[in-house]
């Protein structure tokens, strides 16, 4: 039976058994004040407290009564001593608000079957940035060149054993694989390294779960997580093998539990499928709201510009610079997930909207592509795409390829593109020149300093679709609402105020042209 030791606050006992304070110290002091008294024998403080309370006699071999259950010898009770140096992080309850946040300590493991070591190292460094964004501390990382991943442990038996030694040496509690692990590979690697193992997909899903703010974004992320988790449920011993037959209970639970039934892991899978069905219904129910907003913009013929690009390329910073939107800007991957739409005007007065979308990343999980398809519809339904590229990144060409790969998965995607080379204040001029020779239509900007922003505005105004119908007529002064719509949605070529009304020479859409002609 384990023995709990509770140190008494009123007495500080030295190793030799002497007492420096509390009740025992007071008794020794009173004995020393009497010159004729025989010096009291030095007893253990525990014995002194027992004698003072009258709980037992020194001649008793055991403490307590027979009703107390199993008893312990006096020597065994007195042999219990407090061991110094085993205190926890908190020495006082008041420090609970100031204790240091404990981060997960992770080791990264990656392999590459194609390309070179430099490209693989860029991918591993990106994985380290993802891990830090998720709130972990990266301790070390390893890379391996293989013809193909090992079907059992992803890295191979020998390299997995070396990874286990590295994990133990660094005191890590998590291993992150730079790739997507099959359920069997994850289990086998966990059995070797003896710590939790996750892959790149699980890490990205965790970051999305932390950063999603809107109701729709949270539902989309949860759906993606459940789709990822469903084939990866793992049973632990008999807890996942219990069967519930009949109405209630498990094996051995009496009537209503006999016969074959649903195991615990099957029950969990069924509940996950039910939750996924509910989330799909909720996301589908949110679609009319988004469609109504888009229909309102289409009804007023307001052009839309979508801002897309690799994560942390500076999309939100560019939106703030162009419109003053006040979107969250942070030097972190996937800092913003929910789309932000802002209305602005071209230099000649035409209204249009900017839509900041979710960032992309290499090997973006297919679950996220499916879950965020409604958000990506903003890109597919736009009139112009601003593809923001971090020109200071070690591999900007890889970022461009990753973004275009995801956009290519959208059905019927055919939107004119302008490549915006951002962060040119810290990028190498050679890199900028190389990129401009490869991407076609491009503009060089710095969202932080504002360089190139005016050139970008002029290019956007030039590339936005222009109204197709040209009108030249006099609008009565009583129809000022039509003149206002011409200024906001059309392109005014000339305007003159006459006695009978306002003469407009402008380009407008067909619906507005019909209304203008009806007033003449």
HUHUPE-V950596 format. One record per helix or strand of 2 or more residues. SS is the DSSP state (H for helix, E for strand). FROM is the first residue (numbers start at 1). LEN is the number of residues. If there is no record, write none. Layout:
{{SS;FROM;LEN} {SS;FROM;LEN}}
//
This chain:
{{H;22;11} {H;45;9} {H;66;3} {H;74;5} {H;93;6} {E;104;9} {H;117;17} {E;136;10} {H;157;14} {E;174;4} {H;183;11} {E;196;4} {H;200;12} {H;215;16} {H;237;4} {E;243;2} {E;262;2} {H;264;36} {E;303;8} {H;315;9} {E;340;6} {E;351;6} {H;366;6} {H;373;8} {E;384;7} {H;396;13} {E;417;6} {H;429;11} {E;442;3} {H;453;11} {E;469;7} {H;477;13} {E;491;7} {E;502;7} {H;510;10}}
//
